[in-house]
Amino acid sequence: MLIWLDALTPKQARLMAEIADQLRKRGEELLVTCRRYAETEQMLEMRDLSYISVGGYGENKLDKLVQYAERMMGLIDIVKERKPDILISFSSPEATRVAFGLKIRAVTINDTPHAFHVCRLTFPLSWRIIHPVAVPEELYLRNWACKESLISYNGVDEVAWMRKAIPRKEEVEKLGLDGDFVIIRPEESKASYLKDEAGISVIIDIAIEMGYKVVLMPRYEDQRDYYSRRYGSSIIIPSSPPDASSLYFFSSLVVTGGGTMSREAALVGTPSISIFPLNVPLYVNDFLSKMGFPLWRFSSGKEAAPLAKEILSSPKRYRRNVRDLVEQLESPVEAVEKVIQCQV
């Protein structure tokens, strides 16, 4: 069986790499596509996964439409020749539309039904939709999913790679870190569902004032330029994507203007704060927090500041041994395997 994997973001690239590993063990043939966006291609290369890069990212409504059409045409040229049996993506609008047009079964993984533009472009055309049990089915149905297509799993996406993460001190040494540090990632400023600044600079200022080194992981070059000019040598910006899953073990705190890195860090017991300005529930974050993982969510850096100060005053008090908790969680990879194996 030929299975087509499409990745649009670095997180999706990590997830698709984990899925690819399992499918290879089953002897399946793979076709991997991605787009030119942030660190997506680099992430696939780090996992030694061969891929075809098609299209880019639109920064405004017209550009998004043009990129959508151009990427779809590029995918058609590739896929019509290879004729895959199944598509697996994280709500990829272009890949899902191409799969539908070419009568390829589309398996969609999704934990963000608040991104309704993308959801409504993919859910109605998806054969199966895999989602965390923490996210209510109603939100998928509201975005035009068919109830019979929904398959839930008891976990979060990040379990797929974080339960295999191990601490590597050499990753810390590569960055020249010899003291306590904080990992910070700016907000997803180009996402269509997120336009307001998260105010992450407030947390950077606090960490520096308290004597911590700050490892900043920008998403885009303009973010790299902005924070480099603003903070200079007061922060460390890696020249290439580090092995963040190893760094989490040694960090005193992780703060991100999104959700993925905060969940990753919490899954190894490192206190983490997600700054997400949208007034929508983050069900997967709440799910982990209620289980006992050290994960908090705020709408702005200013709102998160008191807790950040408290954690940095006594980081060991907030760190958790979460090994037993992680063992209770399922990975979306397992759900994908069941779908492929049983064709349910």
LINZICOR-V763780 format. One record per residue. OMEGA is omega as a letter, one per 30 degrees, with the letter a starting at -180 (999 if undefined). BURIAL is b if it has 16 or more other C-alpha atoms within 10 Angstrom, else e. D_LAST is the distance of its C-alpha to the last C-alpha in whole Angstrom. Layout:
BEGIN
omega->{OMEGA OMEGA}
burial->{BURIAL BURIAL}
d_last->{D_LAST D_LAST}
END
This chain:
BEGIN
omega->{l a a l l a a a l l a l l a l l l l l l a a l l l l a l a l a l l l l a l a a a l a l l l l l a l a l a a l a a l a l a a a l l l l l a a l l l l l l a a a a l a l l a a l l l l a l a a a a l l l l a a l l l a l a l a l a l l l a l a a a l a a a a a l l l a a l l a a a l a a l l l l l l l a a a a l a l a a l a a l a a a l l a l l l a a l l a l a l a l l l a l l a l a a l a a a a a a a a l a a a a l a l l a a l l a l l l a l a a a l a a a l l a a a l l a a l a l l l l a a l a l l a a l a a a a a l a l l a l a a a a l l l a a a l l l l a a l l a a a l l l l a a l l l a l a l a l a a l a l a l l l l a a a l l l a l a l a a a a a l a l a a a l a l a a l l l l l l l l a l a a a a a 999}
burial->{e e b b b b b b b b b b b b b b b b b b e b b e e e e e e b b b b b b e b b b b b b b b e e e e b e b e b b b b b b e e e e e e e b b b e b b b e b b b e e b e e e b b e b b b b b b b b b b b b b b b e e e b b b b b b b b b b b b b e b b b b b b b b b b b b b b b b b b e b e e b e e b b b b e e b b b b b e b b b b b b b b b e b e b e e e b b e e e e e e e e b b b b b b b b b e e e e b e e b b b b b e b b e b b b e e e b b b b b b b b e e e b b e e b b e e e e e e b b b e e e e e e b b b b b b b b b b b b b b b b e b b b b b b b b b b b b b b b b b b e e e b b b b b b b b e e e b b b b b b b b b b e b b e e b e e b b e e b e e b b b e b e e e b e e b b b b b e b b e e e e e e e e}
d_last->{16 17 16 18 19 21 23 26 27 29 26 23 25 25 21 20 23 21 18 20 21 18 17 20 20 17 19 18 20 20 22 23 25 26 29 33 33 34 33 30 31 33 30 29 32 32 29 30 27 28 28 29 30 30 32 33 33 35 38 39 37 38 38 34 34 35 33 30 31 33 30 27 30 30 26 26 29 27 24 25 26 24 21 18 14 13 15 14 17 19 19 21 23 24 21 19 21 22 18 18 21 20 17 15 12 13 11 14 15 18 20 23 23 26 26 26 27 24 22 23 23 19 17 17 16 13 10 9 11 12 15 18 18 21 21 21 18 21 22 19 19 23 22 20 16 14 14 10 9 11 10 13 14 18 20 21 21 24 23 21 25 27 26 28 31 34 38 40 43 44 42 44 47 46 46 50 49 51 51 49 47 44 41 41 38 39 37 35 38 36 33 33 32 35 39 41 42 41 45 44 47 48 46 48 51 51 49 52 55 54 54 51 50 47 44 43 40 40 37 39 43 44 43 45 48 48 48 50 53 53 53 54 54 53 50 48 45 44 44 41 38 38 36 35 33 36 39 37 38 42 42 44 41 39 39 37 37 33 30 29 32 33 29 30 33 33 30 33 35 37 38 37 37 35 37 35 38 35 35 32 30 28 26 25 29 29 27 28 32 31 30 33 33 36 34 36 36 39 39 42 44 47 45 44 47 48 45 45 49 48 46 48 51 49 46 46 46 42 40 38 37 33 32 31 29 27 26 24 22 18 18 15 15 13 11 10 11 8 5 8 8 5 4 0}
END
